[in-house]
Structure formats: structure tokens, C-alpha cells
């Protein structure tokens, strides 16, 4: 991996080159796609809980509005 040194005042910063950045992005996208099926079940449960909560809130508002 090639790092390009950069000086900002007294601070020395290493900046990765474009090839390293592309490899990191490719790895990140591969990990994201591969773990998406694991996250899908959790997201379905979360969506179900949110929709039930929203429905209960609307019923509560309708009940209190009529009183």
C-alpha cells in the first residue's frame, strides 16, 4: 500500500492513493452486500414494530379526539 505523505503545519498526515481507496471501497461494498441478508430479518422486525406503534398511536389519537 502506497501512502502519500502530506504536511499540514507541523502535523504529518498520510493520504492513501487512489488505488488503495478503490480497494477499500470494493471491500466495504462486498462486506455490506454479504451481511445484508443477516440484517434483513432484523429490519423486517423493526419495520413491524414501528408500524404497530404507529397504528396504536393513531388509534389513541382518534379515541382522544372523539372524547
TAMOHU-V98851 format. One record per pair of residues at least 12 apart in sequence whose ideal C-beta (glycine too) atoms are under 10 Angstrom apart, sorted by sequence separation. I is the first residue (numbers start at 0). J is the second residue. If there is no record, write none. Layout:
{{I | J} {I | J}}
This chain:
{{1 | 13} {2 | 14} {3 | 15} {0 | 13} {2 | 15} {3 | 16} {1 | 15} {2 | 16} {3 | 17} {0 | 15} {1 | 16} {0 | 16} {1 | 17} {3 | 19} {1 | 18} {2 | 19} {0 | 18} {1 | 19} {0 | 19} {0 | 22} {0 | 23}}
